[in-house]
Amino acid sequence: MCEHPTGEAVALHWYADLLEDTEFYCGQAREISKERAVPALVKAVAGSRDVRFFVVHILDPDTLLYALIVIALDPMAGDAVGIASMETDIVGWVEDDGLRQPILRDVWTDPVRFRSAPDFELALARYLAILQDCGNLRWVHLS
């Protein structure tokens, strides 16, 4: 008898309304604790009060390129800071049942501070536009 996995698939939501003519999939954003956030991002918002941290994966369905984005929102100040990882580095190897498996580490952009509404979706849209303008997210179709 064949056993089927019991894990639940994470649905990807179409967020084309975030940015005009955008064509990418965005995973379900979730709030994370300060302890789970990227250290460079935590350092960038040090001293701010009531900061909330959010993480989301985005995927270009045409190229299957992905990005991991973490945004810190400071609703009282109307500021946000974003950081993104669009690639990984191999930092070592481990033997697993005779197979060499890579140990991967996310490569993060520098944190970017920007004005934002306290709403995560609007902050994400603004941050993606900033990444596009900087050339860091060439595969997201914004125009």
Contacts in CASP RR format, 6 or more apart in sequence:
PFRMAT RR
TARGET T0000
AUTHOR 0000-0000-0000
METHOD contacts of the structure
MODEL  1
MCEHPTGEAVALHWYADLLEDTEFYCGQAREISKERAVPALVKAVAGSRD
VRFFVVHILDPDTLLYALIVIALDPMAGDAVGIASMETDIVGWVEDDGLR
QPILRDVWTDPVRFRSAPDFELALARYLAILQDCGNLRWVHLS
10 27 0 8 1.000
10 28 0 8 1.000
11 27 0 8 1.000
11 28 0 8 1.000
12 25 0 8 1.000
12 26 0 8 1.000
12 27 0 8 1.000
12 59 0 8 1.000
13 25 0 8 1.000
13 26 0 8 1.000
13 27 0 8 1.000
13 28 0 8 1.000
14 25 0 8 1.000
14 26 0 8 1.000
15 22 0 8 1.000
15 24 0 8 1.000
15 25 0 8 1.000
15 26 0 8 1.000
15 121 0 8 1.000
16 22 0 8 1.000
16 23 0 8 1.000
18 26 0 8 1.000
18 121 0 8 1.000
18 124 0 8 1.000
18 125 0 8 1.000
18 128 0 8 1.000
19 125 0 8 1.000
19 128 0 8 1.000
19 129 0 8 1.000
19 140 0 8 1.000
19 142 0 8 1.000
20 142 0 8 1.000
21 141 0 8 1.000
21 142 0 8 1.000
21 143 0 8 1.000
22 128 0 8 1.000
22 140 0 8 1.000
22 141 0 8 1.000
22 142 0 8 1.000
23 60 0 8 1.000
23 61 0 8 1.000
23 62 0 8 1.000
23 140 0 8 1.000
23 141 0 8 1.000
24 58 0 8 1.000
24 59 0 8 1.000
24 60 0 8 1.000
24 61 0 8 1.000
24 140 0 8 1.000
24 141 0 8 1.000
25 58 0 8 1.000
25 59 0 8 1.000
25 60 0 8 1.000
25 61 0 8 1.000
26 56 0 8 1.000
26 57 0 8 1.000
26 58 0 8 1.000
26 59 0 8 1.000
26 124 0 8 1.000
27 56 0 8 1.000
27 57 0 8 1.000
27 58 0 8 1.000
27 59 0 8 1.000
28 56 0 8 1.000
29 54 0 8 1.000
29 55 0 8 1.000
29 56 0 8 1.000
29 120 0 8 1.000
29 121 0 8 1.000
29 124 0 8 1.000
30 54 0 8 1.000
30 55 0 8 1.000
30 56 0 8 1.000
31 52 0 8 1.000
31 53 0 8 1.000
31 54 0 8 1.000
32 53 0 8 1.000
32 54 0 8 1.000
32 55 0 8 1.000
32 70 0 8 1.000
33 53 0 8 1.000
34 42 0 8 1.000
34 51 0 8 1.000
34 53 0 8 1.000
36 53 0 8 1.000
36 55 0 8 1.000
37 53 0 8 1.000
37 55 0 8 1.000
37 70 0 8 1.000
37 72 0 8 1.000
38 70 0 8 1.000
38 83 0 8 1.000
38 108 0 8 1.000
40 83 0 8 1.000
40 108 0 8 1.000
40 110 0 8 1.000
40 111 0 8 1.000
41 53 0 8 1.000
41 70 0 8 1.000
41 72 0 8 1.000
41 81 0 8 1.000
41 82 0 8 1.000
41 83 0 8 1.000
41 111 0 8 1.000
42 72 0 8 1.000
43 111 0 8 1.000
44 72 0 8 1.000
44 81 0 8 1.000
44 83 0 8 1.000
44 111 0 8 1.000
44 113 0 8 1.000
45 51 0 8 1.000
45 72 0 8 1.000
45 74 0 8 1.000
45 81 0 8 1.000
48 72 0 8 1.000
48 74 0 8 1.000
48 77 0 8 1.000
48 79 0 8 1.000
49 74 0 8 1.000
49 76 0 8 1.000
50 74 0 8 1.000
50 75 0 8 1.000
50 76 0 8 1.000
51 72 0 8 1.000
51 73 0 8 1.000
51 74 0 8 1.000
52 72 0 8 1.000
52 73 0 8 1.000
52 75 0 8 1.000
53 70 0 8 1.000
53 71 0 8 1.000
53 72 0 8 1.000
53 73 0 8 1.000
54 70 0 8 1.000
54 71 0 8 1.000
54 72 0 8 1.000
54 73 0 8 1.000
54 120 0 8 1.000
54 123 0 8 1.000
54 124 0 8 1.000
55 68 0 8 1.000
55 69 0 8 1.000
55 70 0 8 1.000
56 68 0 8 1.000
56 69 0 8 1.000
56 71 0 8 1.000
56 124 0 8 1.000
57 66 0 8 1.000
57 67 0 8 1.000
57 68 0 8 1.000
57 69 0 8 1.000
58 66 0 8 1.000
58 67 0 8 1.000
58 69 0 8 1.000
58 128 0 8 1.000
58 140 0 8 1.000
59 65 0 8 1.000
59 66 0 8 1.000
60 66 0 8 1.000
60 139 0 8 1.000
60 140 0 8 1.000
60 141 0 8 1.000
63 139 0 8 1.000
65 86 0 8 1.000
65 139 0 8 1.000
66 86 0 8 1.000
67 84 0 8 1.000
67 85 0 8 1.000
67 86 0 8 1.000
67 137 0 8 1.000
68 84 0 8 1.000
68 85 0 8 1.000
68 86 0 8 1.000
68 106 0 8 1.000
69 82 0 8 1.000
69 83 0 8 1.000
69 84 0 8 1.000
69 85 0 8 1.000
69 124 0 8 1.000
69 127 0 8 1.000
69 128 0 8 1.000
70 82 0 8 1.000
70 83 0 8 1.000
70 84 0 8 1.000
71 80 0 8 1.000
71 81 0 8 1.000
71 82 0 8 1.000
71 83 0 8 1.000
71 120 0 8 1.000
71 123 0 8 1.000
71 124 0 8 1.000
71 127 0 8 1.000
72 80 0 8 1.000
72 81 0 8 1.000
72 82 0 8 1.000
73 79 0 8 1.000
73 80 0 8 1.000
73 116 0 8 1.000
73 118 0 8 1.000
73 120 0 8 1.000
73 123 0 8 1.000
74 80 0 8 1.000
75 118 0 8 1.000
78 115 0 8 1.000
78 116 0 8 1.000
78 117 0 8 1.000
78 118 0 8 1.000
79 113 0 8 1.000
79 114 0 8 1.000
79 115 0 8 1.000
79 116 0 8 1.000
80 113 0 8 1.000
80 114 0 8 1.000
80 115 0 8 1.000
80 116 0 8 1.000
80 123 0 8 1.000
80 126 0 8 1.000
80 127 0 8 1.000
81 111 0 8 1.000
81 112 0 8 1.000
81 113 0 8 1.000
81 114 0 8 1.000
82 111 0 8 1.000
82 112 0 8 1.000
82 113 0 8 1.000
82 114 0 8 1.000
82 127 0 8 1.000
83 108 0 8 1.000
83 109 0 8 1.000
83 110 0 8 1.000
83 111 0 8 1.000
83 112 0 8 1.000
84 108 0 8 1.000
84 109 0 8 1.000
84 127 0 8 1.000
84 131 0 8 1.000
84 136 0 8 1.000
84 137 0 8 1.000
85 106 0 8 1.000
85 107 0 8 1.000
85 108 0 8 1.000
85 109 0 8 1.000
86 107 0 8 1.000
86 109 0 8 1.000
86 136 0 8 1.000
86 137 0 8 1.000
87 106 0 8 1.000
87 107 0 8 1.000
88 104 0 8 1.000
88 105 0 8 1.000
88 106 0 8 1.000
88 107 0 8 1.000
89 104 0 8 1.000
89 105 0 8 1.000
89 107 0 8 1.000
90 102 0 8 1.000
90 103 0 8 1.000
90 104 0 8 1.000
91 103 0 8 1.000
91 104 0 8 1.000
91 105 0 8 1.000
92 102 0 8 1.000
92 103 0 8 1.000
93 100 0 8 1.000
93 101 0 8 1.000
93 102 0 8 1.000
93 103 0 8 1.000
94 100 0 8 1.000
94 101 0 8 1.000
94 103 0 8 1.000
95 101 0 8 1.000
109 131 0 8 1.000
109 136 0 8 1.000
112 127 0 8 1.000
112 130 0 8 1.000
112 131 0 8 1.000
114 126 0 8 1.000
114 127 0 8 1.000
114 130 0 8 1.000
115 126 0 8 1.000
116 122 0 8 1.000
116 123 0 8 1.000
116 126 0 8 1.000
117 123 0 8 1.000
128 137 0 8 1.000
128 140 0 8 1.000
128 142 0 8 1.000
129 142 0 8 1.000
131 137 0 8 1.000
131 140 0 8 1.000
132 138 0 8 1.000
132 140 0 8 1.000
132 142 0 8 1.000
END
